[in-house]
C-alpha cells in the first residue's frame, strides 16, 4: 500500500499544515504550478516527490519536472499533467491519447477547483486537488490524500487548509 498526498497550484506558498497532513504519506504528488523550485525542494526533502510543471512555472522547474508524467503505482496506470481538463471536457492537447490509451487514474490541477469524478466512458478516476496556495480566485485552499493498493484507489480524503 502506498499513501499519497496530492496537491497543486501552490504558487510559491507552502503552508506548514501540509507537512502535518502529509506526515503519514509515503509520497507527495504535485500537479503543477509549484511557483518556485525552492518549494519543490522543500517537499522533496520531506517525502519522495513526483510532479509536473504548470503554466506559471519557470525554466528551473521545467528542467526537473515534465509536462506529463505517466507511471505505475501499485499496478495502477497514473497520468499526471497540469492542464488536463476533466471528463467530457478534456484539454484538446490530451483528448486523443486519453481516449485511445486511458489511464486508471488521471490527475491534473490548474482550475483551482477540487474535483473527484469517475469517467465511466474510459473507466478512469479523475482527481484535481484544487489549489493549496494563496494566489488565485479560489476561496478555500484544498488538497487530497488517498491510498493505492492491490490495483485499487481508496481511502480518499479531501483536506481544507485554513484561510
Residue pairs with C-beta under 8 A, 6 or more apart in sequence:
1 74
1 147
1 148
1 149
2 26
2 27
2 73
2 74
2 147
2 148
2 149
3 24
3 25
3 26
3 27
3 145
3 146
3 147
4 25
4 26
4 27
4 28
4 29
4 73
4 145
4 146
4 147
4 148
5 18
5 21
5 22
5 25
5 27
5 28
5 29
5 47
5 143
5 144
5 145
6 28
6 29
6 30
6 31
6 107
6 127
6 129
6 143
6 144
6 145
6 146
7 18
7 28
7 29
7 30
7 31
7 129
7 132
7 143
7 144
8 30
8 31
8 32
8 33
8 54
8 82
8 108
8 109
8 110
8 128
8 129
8 130
8 131
8 132
8 143
9 31
9 32
9 33
9 54
9 109
9 110
9 112
9 130
9 131
9 132
9 133
9 135
9 136
10 30
10 33
10 34
10 35
10 39
10 131
10 132
10 133
11 33
11 35
11 56
11 131
11 133
11 134
11 135
11 136
12 34
12 35
12 36
12 39
12 133
12 135
13 35
13 39
13 132
13 133
13 134
13 135
14 39
14 42
14 43
15 132
15 141
15 161
15 162
17 161
17 162
18 43
18 132
18 143
18 161
19 46
21 143
21 145
21 159
22 28
22 46
22 47
22 145
25 47
25 145
26 47
26 48
27 47
27 48
27 49
27 50
28 43
28 46
28 47
28 48
28 49
28 50
29 49
29 50
29 51
29 80
29 107
30 40
30 43
30 49
30 50
30 51
30 52
30 65
31 51
31 52
31 54
31 80
31 81
31 82
31 107
31 108
31 109
31 110
31 128
31 129
32 51
32 52
32 53
32 54
32 55
32 57
32 65
32 81
32 82
32 83
32 108
32 109
32 110
33 54
33 55
33 56
33 57
33 82
33 109
33 110
33 133
34 40
34 51
34 53
34 54
34 57
34 61
34 65
35 56
35 57
35 133
35 135
36 61
37 58
37 60
37 61
37 64
40 49
40 51
40 61
40 64
40 65
43 49
50 69
50 71
50 80
51 65
51 69
51 80
52 65
52 66
52 67
52 68
52 69
52 80
52 81
52 82
53 61
53 62
53 65
53 66
53 67
53 82
54 82
54 83
54 109
54 110
55 82
55 83
55 110
57 65
67 81
67 82
68 79
68 80
68 81
68 94
69 78
69 79
69 80
69 81
70 77
70 78
70 79
70 80
70 103
71 78
72 78
73 105
73 148
74 148
74 149
74 150
74 151
75 150
75 151
76 104
76 105
76 148
76 151
76 152
76 153
77 103
77 104
77 105
78 103
78 104
78 105
78 106
78 107
79 98
79 103
79 105
79 106
79 107
80 106
80 107
80 108
81 94
81 107
81 108
82 108
82 109
82 110
83 91
83 93
83 108
83 109
83 110
84 90
84 91
84 94
84 98
84 106
84 107
84 108
84 110
85 91
85 94
85 95
85 108
86 108
86 111
86 115
86 117
86 126
86 128
87 117
87 119
87 121
87 124
87 126
90 98
90 99
98 106
98 122
98 124
99 121
99 122
102 119
102 122
102 123
102 124
103 124
104 123
104 124
104 125
104 151
104 153
105 124
105 125
105 127
105 148
105 153
106 119
106 124
106 125
106 126
106 127
107 126
107 127
107 128
107 129
108 126
108 128
109 128
109 129
109 131
110 128
111 128
111 130
112 130
112 131
112 136
112 137
112 138
113 128
113 130
113 138
114 128
114 129
114 130
114 142
114 144
114 158
115 126
115 127
115 128
115 130
116 125
116 126
116 127
116 128
116 144
116 156
116 158
117 125
117 126
118 124
118 125
118 126
119 125
119 126
125 153
127 144
127 146
129 142
129 143
129 144
130 138
130 140
130 141
130 142
130 143
131 138
131 141
131 142
132 141
132 142
132 143
132 161
133 141
134 141
140 160
140 161
140 163
141 160
141 161
141 162
141 163
142 158
142 159
142 160
142 161
143 158
143 159
143 161
144 156
144 157
144 158
144 159
145 155
145 156
145 157
145 159
146 153
146 154
146 155
146 156
146 157
147 153
147 154
147 155
148 154
